[in-house]
Amino acid sequence: MYFNEHNPPHFHARYNKYQAGISIENMGIVEGKLPPKVLSLVVEWGMEHKNELLENWERLQTTGQYQKVKPLV
């Protein structure tokens, strides 16, 4: 996530030469591309951390600050 991002609420995922914006609401790709296997891992992680991601989205939009979310390893 970046400060002053555009809607819909989303986060960014990168894998090798691929990158995508992922909707927090429905975990669908809003921009970019990821390999299917990677996308399924990112979606699983996103579902586990959905509340944290939404809280970070709101916090970034209002204060420019965020809390780290445990990364996908």
FIVOVO-722741 format. One line per 10 residues: number of its first residue (from 1); their letters; for each residue x negated, y, z negated of N, C-alpha, C. Coordinates in steps of 0.02 Angstrom, whole numbers, always signed. Each point is the difference from the previous one (the first is absolute). Layout:
// FIVOVO-722741
NUM> a> X:Y:Z:X:Y:Z:X:Y:Z; ... .
// end
This chain:
// FIVOVO-722741
1> myfnehnpph> -42:-59:+0:+42:+59:+0:-44:+62:+0; +26:+51:+30:-35:+64:+3:+45:+55:-24; -28:+53:-28:+38:+58:-22:+33:+33:+61; +61:+24:-10:+39:+34:+53:+14:-45:+60; +14:-63:-13:+18:-47:+52:+70:+13:+26; +14:-26:+58:+67:+5:+30:+44:-56:-25; +65:+10:+3:+48:-53:-17:+4:-49:+58; +22:-60:-11:+24:-30:-61:-58:-18:-47; +15:-11:-64:-53:-20:-47:-35:-62:+25; -66:+3:+4:-39:-56:+27:-70:+0:-29 .
11> fharynkyqa> -35:-55:+11:-71:-4:-18:-38:-25:+61; -65:+8:-2:-42:-20:+56:-39:-63:-16; -5:-43:+50:-39:-62:-7:-49:-4:+58; -62:-21:-16:-51:-8:+52:-29:-70:-4; -14:-27:+59:-32:-65:+4:-42:-1:+64; -66:-4:-8:-46:+3:+58:+18:+60:+44; +15:-11:+63:+15:+56:+45:+73:+20:-1; +41:-33:-40:+72:+13:-3:+16:+46:-59; +53:+38:+8:+27:+38:-56:+74:+13:+13; +37:+7:-54:+72:+10:+6:+27:+38:-59 .
21> gisienmgiv> +54:+36:+11:+39:+31:-54:+58:-48:-14; +10:-16:-63:+51:-49:-21:+52:+36:-42; +63:-6:+19:+55:+30:-38:+5:-32:-68; +6:+41:-52:+7:-27:-67:+70:-29:-10; +49:+30:+32:+69:-23:-9:+12:-70:+28; -22:-12:+63:+16:-65:+31:-61:-40:+21; -60:+25:-15:-64:-33:+15:-9:-13:+75; +33:+40:+42:-10:-5:+72:-54:+48:+23; -29:-13:+57:-51:+45:+28:+34:+62:+28; -24:+59:-22:+26:+63:+27:-46:+29:+53 .
31> egklppkvls> -63:-22:-2:-48:+20:+52:-59:-47:-2; -32:-10:+57:-59:-42:+4:+16:-73:+9; -49:-42:-17:+6:-72:+13:-47:-38:-47; +23:-59:-22:-40:-47:-39:+12:-69:+28; -50:-45:-4:+13:-69:+20:+55:-30:-45; +40:-45:+27:+57:-28:-38:-19:-29:-69; -54:-38:-4:-21:-30:-64:-18:+54:-51; -35:+52:+23:-19:+55:-44:+62:+39:-21; +46:+12:+46:+61:+35:-16:+39:-37:-54; +4:-65:+4:+37:-38:-51:-32:+8:-69 .
41> lvvewgmehk> -66:+1:-3:-34:+11:-64:+13:+70:-27; -2:+49:+44:+12:+70:-19:+71:+8:-25; +48:-30:+34:+70:+4:-20:+10:-33:-69; -31:-58:-10:+5:-33:-65:-28:+44:-55; -58:+30:+12:-30:+46:-49:+45:+60:-11; +27:+28:+54:+43:+59:-5:+63:-14:-41; +29:-59:+8:+59:-18:-38:-17:-5:-75; -58:-28:-15:-21:-6:-70:-11:+68:-33; -19:+50:+39:-19:+65:-26:+47:+56:+23; +60:-18:+22:+46:+49:+29:+15:+58:-47 .
51> nellenwerl> +14:-14:-63:+15:+55:-47:-59:+46:-9; -60:-28:-6:-60:+40:-7:-11:+44:+62; +11:-29:+59:-9:+36:+62:+49:+58:+6; +63:-12:-18:+50:+54:+2:-17:+55:-50; -21:-19:-60:-20:+50:-49:-59:+41:+25; -49:-33:+31:-57:+36:+29:+21:+46:+55; +47:-22:+43:+24:+43:+54:+29:+65:-28; +43:-8:-50:+31:+60:-31:-52:+44:-33; -46:-31:-36:-53:+38:-34:-44:+37:+50; -18:-32:+54:-42:+33:+51:+36:+59:+32 .
61> qttgqyqkvk> +64:-7:+12:+38:+53:+32:+7:+61:-46; +4:-12:-65:+11:+56:-47:-64:+28:-31; -48:-45:-17:-59:+24:-35:-66:-11:+38; +2:-43:+50:-61:-16:+36:-43:-52:-36; +27:-30:-53:-37:-49:-38:+33:-68:+7; -38:-52:-15:+27:-68:+4:-35:-44:-51; +29:-59:-11:-29:-50:-43:-24:-57:+45; -58:-27:-13:-24:-56:+40:+46:-60:-8; +10:-35:+55:+39:-61:+0:-48:-57:+13; +8:-54:-37:-46:-57:+9:-1:-21:+73 .
71> plv> -59:-2:+31:-5:-15:+71:+12:-74:+16; +13:-12:+63:+5:-68:+26:-72:-26:+8; -15:-56:-30:-69:-27:+5:-1:-64:+40 .
// end
